[in-house]
Every structure is written in structure tokens, then in C-alpha cells.
């Protein structure tokens, strides 16, 4: 007997052939065409540009020698990447370890078009397109096993016709696939960016995430759906849309959250029951139209945002034994006595209605909602309620610490909480921490300086976990707050011997650090063409500068200069972030003409014509000159064409220090244009010319 067993083993091993691509067969198609049932087509790492037509042979295994990150089948927009047209193909046929991409120019199944039911595992079906149905996959009477697969970025092109279904997956004609450990994300279609399920199909979804797809996450048309541990989130329309006698035939731990319309939309006549669903943070929790008869039982409906959140056209539907918390106002059609009894409304006092229950502190209902009797505490058979009222207690960027807290759950069977966080809006959030029964937590070193996203879920004593609370979005490096100048943009001070103790007050507004750190202000001064220098580091929002300080710091290094321009700017810093004051530098024109005149004893020893001040100027400037003796002088201003603009004739001018002011007008009193001008002093044998600039 032992010899017979060994012989049978040898026969089996010999009959199961391994066909290698590309070492033995140049293409995957060639390897498949040569394969028999039970054979393995082993594909080396690389990219293969092919549109594969699966042969009518069951039991072939198409396996990557690498994995989906490095073994790629690219359809080059020339049709479906893989087409399996034979119903006899079952789960002994395996496709494993590939990225299937680039399918296009086909009506159905840009990535994979299926009539058979193979096992597809450890693969990515990404960035394919179809003109009619199933940008990623199209299943027709097909029941494949789809396990550990990502279906991402596929497109059902809007062809302008009536059939535009299923960006990620489209299935019909009694298809009953199992999807396990599958992510369906960022696919797009006119109907159901995620999945379109139609014509008596009955898929089973286990550990599936359907997120960030356009329009519906799931569109259920005349079909049923079995669900276990499924999250439908952040889709562009309804979470699930159910029409034409569709049902959720089994539902365990379904979370529908943050979708951009109703969590569930139902339009059909067959009575159905929706149970064990968490409807969180959607625009509406659900919409019931067209005479649908729906019983909502043992659900948690939390923080859905529309102020009038449920509209019932008739009294065929009911809500019972559910937790309804922090939603908008529940309303029903005129004359409808809608039954919503035995629910928990977020407070033991029941829902608020100004007429029927004015003392209620729970969610609000209109007069057509029959809510009494209500539950005074949450229904523990419904899914857990997420953490409520999450807030930041403190934030310290220097220590990179963030402390948060939330309210303890009203549900007595809650065993603990999980904090979920990420640095961009992924779903699910990439990181989590189980904090057990704590209702506060301090992070240290977990967050980045940019945006951080945080949420808190709860879980009960049998392991059921809620969906996410509302997101808390914050920045660890919230910038130091902007601030503005108080001082005017331009000031002039004239220094004399009598006002050296006078002060010029430079002022600005208050800046704050959002984490409470103290703010220091760094004041910089720029004198003339010299680079700016820090002159003060202060916690005050004003700095008084004496005229004596101006005199010493501006003019002592430049004893021959009689006037200068000082530009001030200021920065606020908490030691990590720094922000400049809003607005241009403050400009101060400083002159010491009178100081110099009173400082000099006697009279000048020589004729002199000094630099005008200010220069450039608009509209006035001062022209200074020195006379050592009584003189007849002429001070003439010319434009650059040599034409006289203004003449000052001064006869028998006494010896001393003199100045005249020119207001940019000519001898007729008319304003002159902007530009460069020359001014010339003539006194006896002394002639001196200087240049100045008029700005307009």
C-alpha cells in the first residue's frame, strides 16, 4: 500500500506542471494557453502589457513569483485586462499576486470581466475603465471568491446612455461573490462609484471597506446583501441605495458614516427590516420614499448633520429600540402619526417638542412623531455609541504633547475606547491606540506640525466597535497669531538741544501663541542703506525711543550727516514659530539741523551747501546752506533739461546757518512733475550744485 501511495503522489506531481513566464513562455497568454487543469502559470516579477482571454480550462492557477507591488498586468487601454467567459470556471482557478491595471476601451469589466467564478486573491485592481458597467470588475452570473484585494481608482465612463453602473464593481444575473478583506475606494461612476448590485445577485461582504467613491457606496437593485464587519464611509452620495425589492438579508456590524447624503436610501414596496447598523455623521441617516415599509430596529443613529434629518411621507415605517443622539429634528409628513416609540433620544427625559415634551433634553421631534414611551437609557442591543464631546485640553509644541478628553459613554456595557489618528484624511485612519476605560489621553511625539486628524470610537464587552466620532482636526504648530502696526506709516522728528529727553513711541498690536506660550517681540531698525539690526527683544507691544538714543545711534557713526531715514520692523515669536508684523515697515525721518545749528558757536568758517532732507521727497524738502559772512545769494532749482524751476533771491543774508523749504512748485506757483532736480547755490565766488529726487 505504501508503494501505491508513493506512486500516486509521483503521478500527481508530474501531472501538475509549472509553466514559467517569461523564461519558458514569452507572455502570460501563451502560458495559459499551454496549461492544463491543475497547472500553475508562474509569472516573474515585471510588467506585462496584455489583454488576457482565459482558456476554457478549469483549475489553472495564475500566480505571481513576486507580489502585487511588482508584478503588473497592464491592459494598455485596449480592452479588459482579463476576460473569463466560461461558467465552468470555479474557485479551483486562482489569480493571485498581481496589480491589474490599464484596462479600457471596453463596455464591461475594464480590469476583469467575469462569467466564471475563480478565486482572486492578494491583488490590486486599480485604474481601469469601462464604458458601461464595472470599471474595475464586471460579474455576470458569477460567484468568485475575492479575498485580500484592493479595488481602487477605477472609472465607469459616462457614455451618455442609460447604463452607467459600478465604478469599482458591477454585478448582475444572480451573481453571489464572497468579498473578504477587500477595500473599494476612490472609484467613480454615474451610479454607484463603489458597487452596483442588480438582478437577483446576492453577494456576501465580510471585513470590507467602501470609501471615497463618487455617488453611492453600494447601489442595490432587486438583490440582497449579506454583511459582516463592513464600513461604508466618505462616499459622494448615499452610503447604500436600495430599490426594487432589495434586502439586507444578514447584517452584523455595519457602519455607515460620513457620506455626503443619506446613510441609507430606500425606495421599494416590499417590507424590510434594517437592524444592527451604525449611521453616523452622514448628511441624513436615511431617506424613505415611495411608500416603502421599513422597520428600523436596534440601530445607533448619531450626529447626522442635516437640521431636518428624516422625512417620512407616510406611517408605513417605524423606528424602535434604537439610539438617536445629536441629530437634527425628526420630521414627518403632514397628518402622519409616525411611530418612533421605545427609542433612546440622547437623554433620559426623552426628545424635545415644545408642545408634547417641552422638558425633553434629547433630540428634537416635530408634532407628527409619536415618541412616547421612550427609553431612559441606551439600548444595549444596538451598536455602541461613539465617544462624545471630544476636546483638546492642552497642546505643547515644544514638548510635542497633546492632551484630549471626552465624555464617558452612557452605555453600561462599554468596555473601552480607541483613539484613531492620522495626518491626512485616510479611511480608516492609519493609527490607533486602545486606551481601555480611560476618557482622557496625552500624546507625546505622535503628531506632525501640519494637520492632524483624530477620532475616538468605543467598544462593548463582546467586541463590537462603534464607528468614528466626529473628526477633531488640529495643527500642532498652530501659527503665532498675526498682528498689526499701531504706529503711523511715516513720522518725522526734529532733534534740538532742548528735546533730547523726548520720546518717539513705536507701537504694534498683540500676537498670541495658541498653545499659551509667551510671546517675545523682536524689533529691528534699518538706518539708511545699512542692513537691519535687532535693537530690542521685549514682551511689550511698544518701545519708547528717546531723541538722545536716535542722536547717538544714528549720527555718532556718521558725524557729517545731518539727517537720516530709519525703517522699523518687528517680529513675534514663541520660540518655535515666528511671524512678521502685518504691513510695511514704519519709516521715521530724523533730522538734526537745529541741533547742529545750536551746537556750533559763532558763525560758519566757510560757504557750504548741504544735502536736502528728505531725499527723495514728496512734496516738500529742506535745502540748507552756510554763510561765513553777509552775502547776496541766489538758490536756483533746475530740471534735468537745464530749465529753471524755482529761484530764491536773498539779498544781504546774514552770516550763519540757513535753510529754505521747497514745496515742488515753480516760480508761478504751479506744481512741477516728478523727477530728478538740481539745486545750485551762488554767493560771491562760491558756486555749489547738488541733486535731489521728487516722487509723486
Secondary structure, 3 states (H helix, E strand, C coil): CHHHHHHHHHHHHHHCCEEEECCCECCHHHHHHHCCCCCEEEECCEEEECCEECCCCCCCEEEECCCCCCEEEECCCCECCEEECCCCCCCCCEEECCEEECCECCCECCCEEECCCCEEEEEEEECCEECCECCCEEEECCCCEEEEEEEECCEECCCCCCCCECCCEEEECCCCCEEEEEEEECCECCECCCEEEECCCEEEEEEEEEECCCCCCEEEECCEEEEEEEEEECCCCCCEEEECCCEEEEEEEEEEECCCCEEEEEECCCCEEEECEEEECCCEEEEEECCCCEEEECCEEECCCCCEEEEECCCCCEEECCEEECCCEEEECCCCCEECCCCECCCCCCCEECCCECCCCCCEECCCEECCCCCCCCCCCCCCCCCEEEEEEEEECCCCEEEEEEECCCCCCEEEEEEEEECCCCCCCCEEEEEECCCEEEEECCCCCCEEEEEEEEEECCCCECCCCCCEEEECCCCCCCCEECCCCEEEEECCCCCCCCEEEEEECCCCCCCCCCCEEEEEEEECCCCCEEEEEECCCEEEEEHHHHHHHHHCCCCCCCEEEEEEEEEEECCCCEEECECCCEEEEEECHHHHHHHCCCCCCCCEECCCECCCECCCEEEEEEECCCEEEEEEEEECCCCEEEEEEEEEECCEEEEEEECCECCCCCECCCEEEEEEEEECCEEEEEEEEECC
